[in-house]
Amino acid sequence: MEKFDVVVIGGGPGGYPAAIRAAQLGARVALVEKELVGGTCLNWGCIPTKTLLACSELYWHAKHGSDKGVSAKDISFDYAAMAARKDSVVEKLRTGVGQLLKGNGVTVLEGLGSFENRNRIKIVKGTETTQVEANGTIIATGSISAVPGFIPKHERVLESRGFLGLTRLPASLLVLGGGVIGCEFACMAAQLGVKVTIVEMLEDILFMLDTDVRREVRRRMEQEFGIRILTGKPLEKIKADASKVSGSFGDEALSADMLLVSVGRRPVSQELNLAAAGLAANEKGFIPVDAYCRTAAATICAIGDVTAGSTQLAHAATAQGVTAAENLLRPKRVAAETLVPACIFTSPEIGSVGMTEQAAKQKNVPVVVGKFPFAALGKAMTMGDTAGFVKWLADEKTGRLLGAHAVGPHATELISQAAVAIRAELTVDELGRTIHCHPTLSESWMEAAHAVHGECIHAAPKRKAK
């Protein structure tokens, strides 16, 4: 039986960086993966979705470029070719991950990993079973799409992974769930001419965001892309047959060629045999961990989507993976980062980090807010993309930056600057005095910082009370 210093179960965006970091620290490392290295994010999530979104946005802008003096006739798209390009990008990145693992001396073991005891891992691949011993283990098994039992099983009913396998789009699409996944897929499909209806049981889509951010995204999705958004009631009486998928929203009957189920994700923990290692998942299947990514078993860490309190973001899992590897192999432990920026690739894009106005009100944290619209920004105007804004939240007394939110062009790129500023504990005045290049979209952060105190140069002054 082979022995390793560290065994990582799961080769996704948390698992493979954990394995590489452990190897960098001199450990003998094995990575157990039941499907493909890169996990959901690379193979069936972030990367393929964003590849298709890049294609749909290119088509949309080509079709609607007349206001910029660019007119093209007979614009068309080939979705099968888009899907093939998506697969090519994924394969190239997956090959790169494999090479990185090999280059760092990580042993990749294919199969389903589970515990036989705290230090022994069983790996099952088909009819073959092997065991390895580990001084330390990192659980990084991730999550899969949640599909409620009342959803009919039919070829016209798909979750995100199944939808990404299509080579032909439906003419109409029902999306069950107005969260991140549902809204991203809805934007992509609508940009390519699919008639899209989103049904969300909550009072609004993307409910974790501030009201003003949600309002801006919803406005564009409805008015520009023609997406119908129905909120506040569940989709009921769902049926699927050879010709359509149907359901009811209150008293209204709905039907479409296909149903995309995007109501969240559930952790992959059932197959781990946690009890053999002296562990147990909570009632929802998540594994509890402390601030150092440690489970109740001293030699076992857990990271990413499978952990309780997870943000279910790939970059958070990566950071946790590196932290877990270091904590297993170094005497001085380091807490996992808690400031995690989030990005949503709807159109317009969304970036968010730190505290929201909703959270500030709930926690009774006094904050001041500064907003700057892209409509007043030179670079956004040159691009012809002026919808949205950026927003700072700062502590009312000290001016320390507590949260940042962006909705508009390249918001997913802009948010990292805000994350650095918040983590560095900058104040709104310090950020406002930091010179930003002109003309750029990042100037909006400087302008929004000035706006906190009503000192914004490129925004109309507040009217003085008479």
Phi, psi and omega per residue, in radians:
M1 nan 2.230 3.141
E2 -1.268 2.551 3.120
K3 -2.064 2.410 -3.135
F4 -2.289 2.647 3.049
D5 -1.205 -0.723 -3.128
V6 -2.402 2.316 2.987
V7 -2.043 2.223 3.109
V8 -1.872 2.210 3.119
I9 -1.776 1.864 -3.108
G10 1.978 2.181 -3.036
G11 -1.916 0.556 3.127
G12 -1.442 -2.804 -3.063
P13 -1.178 -0.218 2.997
G14 -1.674 -0.734 -3.029
G15 -1.221 -0.845 -3.068
Y16 -1.226 -0.628 3.021
P17 -1.118 -0.615 3.089
A18 -1.080 -0.756 3.139
A19 -1.125 -0.759 -3.136
I20 -1.147 -0.741 -3.135
R21 -1.125 -0.709 3.110
A22 -1.086 -0.708 3.104
A23 -1.148 -0.672 3.094
Q24 -1.048 -0.545 -3.135
L25 -1.485 0.124 3.033
G26 1.655 0.120 -3.106
A27 -1.446 2.700 2.966
R28 -1.544 2.076 -2.897
V29 -2.178 2.451 2.979
A30 -2.138 2.461 3.076
L31 -2.037 2.139 -3.141
V32 -1.782 2.155 -3.114
E33 -2.407 2.209 -3.069
K34 -1.465 -0.338 -3.138
E35 -2.197 -1.677 -3.062
L36 -2.230 2.414 3.074
V37 -1.092 2.564 -3.030
G38 1.808 -0.403 3.051
G39 1.106 -2.803 -3.099
T40 -1.069 -0.796 -3.055
C41 -0.952 -0.902 -3.074
L42 -1.324 -0.717 -2.979
N43 -1.607 -0.633 -3.017
W44 -2.419 0.405 -3.078
G45 -2.498 -1.901 -2.998
C46 -0.923 -0.960 -3.002
I47 -1.180 -0.903 3.126
P48 -1.106 -0.644 3.126
T49 -1.106 -0.810 -3.103
K50 -1.233 -0.500 3.052
T51 -1.128 -0.780 3.112
L52 -1.181 -0.651 3.097
L53 -1.109 -0.653 3.083
A54 -1.071 -0.679 3.120
C55 -1.204 -0.781 -3.102
S56 -1.167 -0.638 3.119
E57 -1.199 -0.658 3.091
L58 -1.078 -0.783 3.112
Y59 -1.081 -0.793 -3.117
W60 -1.061 -0.808 -3.112
H61 -1.196 -0.629 3.092
A62 -1.117 -0.636 -3.116
K63 -1.340 -0.425 -3.059
H64 -2.133 0.766 -3.112
G65 -1.744 0.098 -3.045
S66 -1.128 -0.540 3.140
D67 -1.217 -0.240 3.066
K68 -1.801 0.160 3.130
G69 1.434 0.241 -3.139
V70 -1.991 1.984 3.132
S71 -2.116 2.288 3.125
A72 -2.255 2.347 -3.129
K73 -1.689 2.652 3.052
D74 0.962 0.760 3.074
I75 -1.197 2.327 3.120
S76 -2.526 2.963 3.077
F77 -2.405 2.747 3.109
D78 -2.099 1.749 -3.046
Y79 -1.143 -0.569 3.092
A80 -1.083 -0.661 3.096
A81 -1.210 -0.656 3.069
M82 -1.074 -0.766 3.131
A83 -1.117 -0.651 3.111
A84 -1.161 -0.698 3.089
R85 -1.115 -0.725 3.081
K86 -0.976 -0.825 3.141
D87 -1.110 -0.637 3.137
S88 -1.159 -0.750 3.104
V89 -1.082 -0.793 -3.136
V90 -1.075 -0.789 -3.116
E91 -1.101 -0.705 -3.140
K92 -1.114 -0.777 3.131
L93 -1.184 -0.686 3.131
R94 -1.119 -0.707 3.078
T95 -1.068 -0.691 3.107
G96 -1.087 -0.713 3.104
V97 -1.109 -0.747 3.105
G98 -1.042 -0.697 3.128
Q99 -1.188 -0.656 3.101
L100 -1.123 -0.731 3.108
L101 -1.106 -0.775 3.131
K102 -1.131 -0.757 -3.121
G103 -1.105 -0.486 3.128
N104 -1.632 0.082 3.062
G105 1.366 0.351 3.117
V106 -1.415 2.276 3.074
T107 -1.469 2.093 3.139
V108 -1.690 2.131 -3.128
L109 -1.974 2.065 -3.100
E110 -1.487 2.291 3.105
G111 2.529 3.093 -3.128
L112 -1.580 2.084 -3.095
G113 -1.652 2.448 3.070
S114 -2.654 2.832 -3.087
F115 -1.496 2.390 2.912
E116 -1.741 -0.579 2.910
N117 -2.735 -2.999 -3.024
R118 -1.061 -0.485 -3.061
N119 -2.083 0.129 3.133
R120 -2.172 2.260 -3.127
I121 -1.970 2.288 3.055
K122 -1.712 2.402 -3.135
I123 -2.179 2.112 -3.091
V124 -1.993 2.158 3.057
K125 -2.295 1.843 -3.072
G126 1.118 -2.129 -3.140
T127 -1.668 -0.017 -3.091
E128 -1.696 2.416 3.111
T129 -2.284 2.303 3.077
T130 -2.285 2.833 3.071
Q131 -2.230 2.571 3.011
V132 -2.331 2.687 3.068
E133 -1.828 2.534 -3.097
A134 -2.359 2.308 2.985
N135 -1.229 -0.600 3.108
G136 -2.499 2.591 -3.098
T137 -2.279 2.479 3.054
I138 -2.106 2.067 3.107
I139 -1.528 2.131 -3.109
A140 -2.467 0.898 -3.001
T141 -1.494 -0.130 2.981
G142 1.256 -2.599 -3.071
S143 -2.545 2.905 3.064
I144 -2.313 2.869 -3.135
S145 -1.059 2.365 3.052
A146 -1.506 2.205 3.105
V147 -2.173 1.840 -3.109
P148 -1.012 2.684 -3.079
G149 -1.125 -0.390 -3.113
F150 -1.406 -0.100 3.121
I151 -1.373 2.189 3.141
P152 -1.178 2.538 3.075
K153 -1.542 1.989 -3.072
H154 -2.800 2.688 -3.116
E155 -1.138 -0.346 3.101
R156 -1.528 -0.024 3.124
V157 -1.995 2.021 -3.040
L158 -2.266 2.648 2.889
E159 -1.736 -3.084 -2.965
S160 -1.041 -0.718 -3.122
R161 -1.111 -0.748 3.109
G162 -1.132 -0.682 -3.139
F163 -1.119 -0.647 3.136
L164 -1.192 -0.286 3.101
G165 -1.488 -0.072 -3.130
L166 -1.226 2.577 2.994
T167 -2.006 0.057 3.100
R168 -2.562 2.315 -3.117
L169 -1.494 2.587 3.030
P170 -1.304 2.805 3.081
A171 -1.292 -0.525 3.127
S172 -2.426 2.628 -3.023
L173 -2.504 2.248 2.944
L174 -1.695 2.285 3.100
V175 -1.991 2.050 3.110
L176 -1.624 1.817 -3.128
G177 2.047 2.133 -3.125
G178 -1.835 0.626 3.058
G179 -1.508 -2.826 -3.065
V180 -1.051 -0.899 -3.069
I181 -1.103 -0.836 -3.123
G182 -1.057 -0.740 -3.109
C183 -1.249 -0.635 3.098
E184 -1.128 -0.829 3.121
F185 -1.123 -0.655 3.131
A186 -1.086 -0.754 3.126
C187 -1.117 -0.787 -3.140
M188 -1.044 -0.853 -3.101
A189 -1.150 -0.728 -3.120
A190 -1.149 -0.641 3.102
Q191 -1.097 -0.430 3.136
L192 -1.714 0.243 2.998
G193 1.623 0.092 3.109
V194 -1.332 2.415 3.060
K195 -1.393 1.958 -2.975
V196 -2.014 2.369 3.011
T197 -2.220 2.180 3.069
I198 -1.775 2.341 3.035
V199 -2.066 2.069 -3.122
E200 -2.173 2.210 -3.087
M201 -1.196 -0.544 3.103
L202 -1.273 3.061 -3.047
E203 -1.290 -0.235 3.126
D204 -2.761 2.867 3.024
I205 -1.339 2.800 3.050
L206 0.822 0.912 -2.931
F207 -1.173 -0.247 -3.135
M208 -1.335 -0.193 -3.084
L209 -1.626 2.833 3.060
D210 -1.119 2.691 -3.061
T211 -1.015 -0.745 -3.090
D212 -1.168 -0.577 3.104
V213 -1.214 -0.819 3.122
R214 -1.035 -0.726 -3.102
R215 -1.069 -0.724 -3.118
E216 -1.159 -0.766 -3.140
V217 -1.150 -0.801 -3.106
R218 -1.102 -0.705 3.131
R219 -1.004 -0.805 -3.093
R220 -1.254 -0.693 3.124
M221 -1.059 -0.697 -3.105
E222 -1.372 -0.850 -3.001
Q223 -1.408 -0.661 -3.072
E224 -1.573 -0.706 -3.072
F225 -1.763 -0.123 3.105
G226 1.249 0.378 3.115
I227 -1.325 2.264 3.075
R228 -1.566 2.187 -3.083
I229 -2.057 2.042 -3.132
L230 -1.966 2.136 -3.053
T231 -2.256 2.828 3.036
G232 1.595 -0.051 3.116
K233 -2.533 2.691 3.110
P234 -1.431 2.806 2.957
L235 -1.520 2.084 -3.039
E236 -2.099 2.957 3.074
K237 0.914 0.811 -3.091
I238 -1.305 2.249 3.107
K239 -2.357 2.640 3.103
A240 -2.403 2.382 3.066
D241 -2.446 -2.945 -3.038
A242 -1.139 -0.357 -3.053
S243 -1.884 -0.449 -3.039
K244 -2.885 3.025 2.949
V245 -2.048 2.364 -3.103
S246 -2.304 2.826 3.105
G247 -2.984 -3.139 3.133
S248 -2.239 2.452 3.054
F249 -2.051 1.684 -2.984
G250 1.138 -2.179 3.129
D251 -1.572 -0.047 -3.070
E252 -1.650 2.313 3.068
A253 -1.518 2.328 3.123
L254 -2.117 2.592 3.051
S255 -2.661 2.706 3.124
A256 -2.794 2.981 3.114
D257 -1.245 -0.459 -3.049
M258 -2.648 2.669 3.065
L259 -2.081 2.191 3.025
L260 -1.784 2.072 -3.140
V261 -1.630 2.016 -3.121
S262 -2.417 1.203 -3.064
V263 -1.883 0.365 3.100
G264 2.074 -3.084 -3.107
R265 -2.307 2.673 3.127
R266 -2.122 2.587 -3.063
P267 -1.220 2.593 3.064
V268 -1.692 1.581 -3.117
S269 -2.287 -0.287 -3.032
Q270 -1.101 -0.572 -3.030
E271 -1.502 0.030 -3.047
L272 -1.449 -0.271 -3.038
N273 0.954 0.963 -3.060
L274 -1.049 -0.576 -3.096
A275 -1.022 -0.589 3.139
A276 -1.121 -0.407 3.118
A277 -1.730 0.109 -3.131
G278 1.382 0.412 -3.111
L279 -2.076 2.873 3.073
A280 -2.619 2.443 3.037
A281 -1.408 2.827 3.087
N282 -1.370 -3.028 -3.028
E283 -1.125 -0.355 3.132
K284 -1.756 0.069 3.090
G285 1.631 0.018 -3.139
F286 -1.515 2.620 -3.129
I287 -1.679 2.112 3.115
P288 -1.174 2.438 3.077
V289 -2.416 2.821 3.074
D290 -1.656 -2.975 -3.071
A291 -1.161 -0.249 -3.109
Y292 -1.816 0.222 -3.117
C293 1.236 0.316 -3.125
R294 -1.593 2.464 3.016
T295 -1.527 -3.008 3.093
A296 -1.205 -0.292 3.065
A297 -1.638 2.207 -2.976
A298 -1.030 -0.553 -3.057
T299 -1.701 0.115 -3.077
I300 -2.146 2.225 3.045
C301 -1.934 2.818 3.045
A302 -2.453 2.512 -3.046
I303 -2.454 2.821 2.970
G304 1.336 -2.676 -2.996
D305 -1.048 -0.412 -3.078
V306 -1.367 -0.162 -3.051
T307 -1.650 2.629 3.093
A308 -1.156 2.348 -3.131
G309 1.446 0.148 -3.104
S310 -1.127 2.513 3.029
T311 -1.398 -0.172 -3.097
Q312 0.961 0.806 3.078
L313 -2.136 2.392 -3.057
A314 -1.048 -0.755 -3.079
H315 -1.200 -0.512 3.047
A316 -1.175 -0.714 3.116
A317 -1.104 -0.687 3.105
T318 -1.050 -0.839 -3.140
A319 -1.085 -0.719 3.115
Q320 -1.149 -0.654 3.126
G321 -1.059 -0.781 3.102
V322 -1.108 -0.761 3.130
T323 -1.076 -0.799 -3.126
A324 -1.071 -0.755 3.127
A325 -1.068 -0.769 -3.136
E326 -1.162 -0.662 -3.131
N327 -1.228 -0.488 3.070
L328 -1.300 -0.491 -2.964
L329 -1.955 -0.190 3.136
R330 -2.022 2.565 -3.115
P331 -1.204 -0.587 -3.139
K332 -1.602 2.084 -3.106
R333 -1.470 2.619 3.126
V334 -2.160 2.333 3.109
A335 -1.274 2.586 3.100
A336 -1.211 2.583 3.109
E337 -1.115 2.424 3.138
T338 -1.902 -0.263 3.089
L339 -1.543 1.807 -3.033
V340 -2.086 1.969 3.064
P341 -1.250 2.634 3.116
A342 -2.173 2.526 3.101
C343 -2.326 2.439 -3.128
I344 -2.194 2.178 -3.012
F345 -1.673 0.846 2.944
T346 -1.383 -3.075 3.010
S347 -2.198 1.853 0.160
P348 -1.331 2.796 3.101
E349 -1.244 2.793 3.126
I350 -2.298 2.394 2.998
G351 -2.273 2.455 -3.095
S352 -2.606 2.453 3.071
V353 -2.680 2.470 3.099
G354 1.366 -2.675 -3.004
M355 -1.314 2.489 3.000
T356 -1.717 2.859 3.059
E357 -1.098 -0.636 3.104
Q358 -1.037 -0.813 -3.125
A359 -1.165 -0.670 3.137
A360 -1.069 -0.718 3.120
K361 -1.166 -0.744 -3.120
Q362 -1.132 -0.609 -3.099
K363 -1.664 0.054 -3.124
N364 0.983 0.724 3.081
V365 -1.658 2.024 3.137
P366 -1.255 2.091 -3.115
V367 -2.248 2.758 2.960
V368 -1.992 2.593 -3.017
V369 -2.137 2.408 3.025
G370 -2.236 2.203 -3.131
K371 -2.145 2.583 3.043
F372 -2.424 2.217 -3.095
P373 -1.462 2.505 3.062
F374 -1.122 -0.384 3.123
A375 -1.096 -0.362 3.126
A376 -1.772 0.169 -3.070
L377 -1.849 2.249 -3.081
G378 -0.988 -0.805 -3.082
K379 -1.135 -0.716 3.117
A380 -1.097 -0.650 -3.140
M381 -1.202 -0.681 3.100
T382 -1.109 -0.554 3.128
M383 -1.371 -0.312 -3.050
G384 1.266 0.489 -3.118
D385 -2.347 1.492 -2.964
T386 -1.941 0.123 3.129
A387 -1.307 2.496 3.016
G388 1.748 -2.948 -3.012
F389 -2.886 2.980 2.906
V390 -2.085 2.713 -3.036
K391 -2.541 2.317 3.013
W392 -1.843 2.520 2.896
L393 -2.032 2.238 -3.122
A394 -2.275 2.634 3.075
D395 -1.048 2.282 -3.035
E396 -1.074 -0.627 -3.085
K397 -1.491 -0.810 -3.002
T398 -1.691 -0.349 -3.066
G399 1.389 0.070 3.140
R400 -1.146 2.355 -3.133
L401 -1.217 2.255 -3.087
L402 -2.035 -0.459 -3.102
G403 -2.794 2.728 3.126
A404 -2.577 2.523 -3.100
H405 -2.523 2.389 3.137
A406 -2.339 2.378 3.036
V407 -2.415 2.056 -3.067
G408 2.589 -2.825 -3.063
P409 -1.067 2.241 3.068
H410 0.968 0.544 3.117
A411 -1.047 -0.564 -3.122
T412 -1.207 -0.416 3.045
E413 -1.478 -0.682 -3.064
L414 -1.139 -0.528 -2.963
I415 -1.170 -0.410 -3.123
S416 -1.170 -0.607 3.069
Q417 -1.063 -0.722 3.126
A418 -1.122 -0.682 3.129
A419 -1.095 -0.736 3.108
V420 -1.083 -0.756 -3.113
A421 -1.112 -0.748 -3.141
I422 -1.184 -0.744 -3.137
R423 -1.140 -0.569 3.122
A424 -1.391 -0.004 3.108
E425 1.047 0.665 3.077
L426 -1.240 2.701 3.011
T427 -1.652 2.903 3.141
V428 -1.108 -0.584 3.119
D429 -1.203 -0.699 3.134
E430 -1.136 -0.733 3.112
L431 -1.156 -0.716 -3.126
G432 -1.123 -0.529 3.133
R433 -1.515 -0.078 3.080
T434 -1.358 2.135 -3.077
I435 -1.240 2.257 3.102
H436 -1.951 2.518 -3.128
C437 -1.124 2.565 3.104
H438 -2.168 2.418 -0.094
P439 -1.610 2.162 3.094
T440 -2.442 2.805 3.050
L441 -1.214 -0.513 -3.093
S442 -1.173 -0.303 3.033
E443 -0.990 -0.447 -3.092
S444 -1.039 -0.568 3.107
W445 -1.148 -0.725 3.102
M446 -1.108 -0.778 -3.133
E447 -1.125 -0.713 3.128
A448 -1.158 -0.591 3.067
A449 -1.121 -0.746 3.070
H450 -1.105 -0.601 -3.082
A451 -1.156 -0.396 3.125
V452 -0.988 -0.685 -3.107
H453 -1.842 0.242 3.128
G454 1.216 0.486 -3.090
E455 -1.972 0.371 -3.085
C456 -1.223 2.194 -3.096
I457 -1.233 -0.684 -2.992
H458 -1.838 0.515 3.014
A459 -2.301 2.565 -3.129
A460 -1.061 2.422 -3.133
P461 -1.181 2.633 3.094
K462 -1.161 2.477 3.117
R463 -1.183 2.344 3.125
K464 -1.397 2.446 3.119
A465 -1.140 2.375 -3.139
K466 -1.355 nan nan
